[in-house]
Structure formats: C-alpha cells, structure tokens
Amino acid sequence: MQTEDMIPLQQFCTHYHIEQSFVYALKDAGLIEVIYTEQEIYIPENQLNQLEKMVRLNTEMDINLEGIETITHLLQRMHDMQQEIIQLNNRLRMYEND
C-alpha cells in the first residue's frame, strides 16, 4: 500500500483534535488498523470512515472505548443479518418463480 492511500496519524489527530492514544486504543481493541513505516504511522483510507464514526461517538456523544466496541459489534451483527436476509429473500424469489 502506498502512502498516497494513507493519512498520517498526526495529521488526522490534529484535524479532529484528538489524542493519538485514542487511536492506539482503538487499534489495540481491534477496531481499526494502522500502518507503521520507518518515518511515520498512517491510517489507511479504507479505515477513515469507520475511524471518523468512532471519533464522533467519543467526542460528540462522550461514549467510552468499551461503548464504542459494543456499538461497533452490534452494528456489524446488524449488517451481517441484513446480508443474510437479502440472501434468503433472493433464494425465496427463486422458488416463487417456479
């Protein structure tokens, strides 16, 4: 992955007025990924949307790390169930067309 596809952690934290330790805590909890290079630590672009949501949960709603973990887990379960419902509906339509 090239650094053009990544945001420096320092730049992200400065922009959102958060401590780097918060991002490290999210990484340690397995909620996001960061990329270490010799010069700097980066956030991959594909992680930005999820990380921004977690920052908003923490800063705007004052939700702690454990709450963010729970919310993220529940949202993932909801997404998985929605995908399963779509698959089941598709299978059902296949049998209804007969």
DRENDO-1510 file (C-alpha; in Angstrom, 1 decimal, always signed):
<recs>
REC; n; res; u; v; w
REC; 1; MET; +0.0; +0.0; +0.0 .
REC; 2; GLN; +1.4; +3.4; -1.0 .
REC; 3; THR; +1.4; +6.3; +1.4 .
REC; 4; GLU; -0.8; +8.2; -1.1 .
REC; 5; ASP; -3.6; +5.9; +0.0 .
REC; 6; MET; -3.0; +6.7; +3.7 .
REC; 7; ILE; -3.4; +9.6; +6.1 .
REC; 8; PRO; -0.6; +10.4; +8.6 .
REC; 9; LEU; -1.9; +9.7; +12.1 .
REC; 10; GLN; -0.5; +13.0; +13.4 .
REC; 11; GLN; -2.4; +14.9; +10.7 .
REC; 12; PHE; -5.7; +13.0; +11.5 .
REC; 13; CYS; -5.3; +13.7; +15.2 .
REC; 14; THR; -4.6; +17.3; +14.7 .
REC; 15; HIS; -7.5; +17.8; +12.4 .
REC; 16; TYR; -10.0; +16.1; +14.8 .
REC; 17; HIS; -8.4; +17.5; +18.0 .
REC; 18; ILE; -7.9; +14.0; +19.5 .
REC; 19; GLU; -5.0; +12.3; +21.2 .
REC; 20; GLN; -3.0; +9.7; +19.4 .
REC; 21; SER; -3.6; +7.4; +22.4 .
REC; 22; PHE; -7.3; +7.2; +21.5 .
REC; 23; VAL; -6.4; +5.9; +18.0 .
REC; 24; TYR; -3.9; +3.4; +19.6 .
REC; 25; ALA; -6.6; +2.2; +22.0 .
REC; 26; LEU; -9.0; +1.6; +19.0 .
REC; 27; LYS; -6.2; -0.3; +17.3 .
REC; 28; ASP; -5.4; -2.4; +20.4 .
REC; 29; ALA; -9.1; -3.2; +20.6 .
REC; 30; GLY; -9.1; -4.5; +17.1 .
REC; 31; LEU; -11.5; -1.8; +15.8 .
REC; 32; ILE; -9.1; -0.2; +13.3 .
REC; 33; GLU; -5.8; -0.9; +11.5 .
REC; 34; VAL; -2.8; +1.4; +11.3 .
REC; 35; ILE; +0.3; +1.1; +9.1 .
REC; 36; TYR; +3.7; +1.6; +10.6 .
REC; 37; THR; +6.5; +2.8; +8.4 .
REC; 38; GLU; +10.0; +3.9; +9.3 .
REC; 39; GLN; +9.1; +7.5; +9.3 .
REC; 40; GLU; +5.5; +7.7; +10.5 .
REC; 41; ILE; +2.3; +5.9; +11.4 .
REC; 42; TYR; -0.5; +6.0; +8.8 .
REC; 43; ILE; -4.2; +5.3; +8.7 .
REC; 44; PRO; -5.3; +3.5; +5.5 .
REC; 45; GLU; -8.0; +5.4; +3.6 .
REC; 46; ASN; -10.4; +2.4; +3.8 .
REC; 47; GLN; -10.3; +2.9; +7.6 .
REC; 48; LEU; -11.1; +6.6; +7.6 .
REC; 49; ASN; -14.9; +6.4; +7.5 .
REC; 50; GLN; -15.0; +3.9; +10.4 .
REC; 51; LEU; -12.5; +5.9; +12.4 .
REC; 52; GLU; -14.4; +9.1; +11.9 .
REC; 53; LYS; -17.6; +7.5; +13.2 .
REC; 54; MET; -15.7; +6.3; +16.3 .
REC; 55; VAL; -14.2; +9.7; +16.9 .
REC; 56; ARG; -17.7; +11.3; +16.7 .
REC; 57; LEU; -19.1; +8.7; +19.1 .
REC; 58; ASN; -16.4; +9.6; +21.6 .
REC; 59; THR; -16.2; +13.3; +21.2 .
REC; 60; GLU; -19.9; +14.3; +20.4 .
REC; 61; MET; -21.7; +11.6; +22.5 .
REC; 62; ASP; -19.0; +11.1; +25.1 .
REC; 63; ILE; -19.0; +7.3; +24.6 .
REC; 64; ASN; -16.1; +5.5; +26.0 .
REC; 65; LEU; -13.9; +2.8; +24.3 .
REC; 66; GLU; -16.0; -0.1; +25.7 .
REC; 67; GLY; -19.2; +1.5; +24.5 .
REC; 68; ILE; -17.7; +2.1; +21.0 .
REC; 69; GLU; -16.6; -1.6; +20.9 .
REC; 70; THR; -20.2; -2.7; +21.8 .
REC; 71; ILE; -21.8; -0.4; +19.3 .
REC; 72; THR; -19.4; -1.5; +16.5 .
REC; 73; HIS; -20.0; -5.1; +17.3 .
REC; 74; LEU; -23.8; -4.7; +17.3 .
REC; 75; LEU; -23.7; -2.7; +14.0 .
REC; 76; GLN; -21.6; -5.5; +12.4 .
REC; 77; ARG; -24.1; -8.1; +13.6 .
REC; 78; MET; -27.0; -6.0; +12.1 .
REC; 79; HIS; -25.1; -5.7; +8.8 .
REC; 80; ASP; -24.5; -9.5; +8.8 .
REC; 81; MET; -28.2; -10.2; +9.5 .
REC; 82; GLN; -29.2; -7.8; +6.7 .
REC; 83; GLN; -27.0; -9.6; +4.3 .
REC; 84; GLU; -28.4; -12.9; +5.3 .
REC; 85; ILE; -32.0; -11.6; +4.9 .
REC; 86; ILE; -31.1; -10.4; +1.4 .
REC; 87; GLN; -29.7; -13.8; +0.5 .
REC; 88; LEU; -32.7; -15.6; +1.9 .
REC; 89; ASN; -35.1; -13.3; +0.0 .
REC; 90; ASN; -33.2; -14.0; -3.2 .
REC; 91; ARG; -33.5; -17.7; -2.6 .
REC; 92; LEU; -37.2; -17.4; -1.8 .
REC; 93; ARG; -37.8; -15.5; -5.1 .
REC; 94; MET; -36.0; -18.2; -7.0 .
REC; 95; TYR; -38.6; -20.7; -5.6 .
REC; 96; GLU; -41.5; -18.4; -6.1 .
REC; 97; ASN; -40.8; -18.0; -9.8 .
REC; 98; ASP; -41.3; -21.7; -10.4 .
</recs>
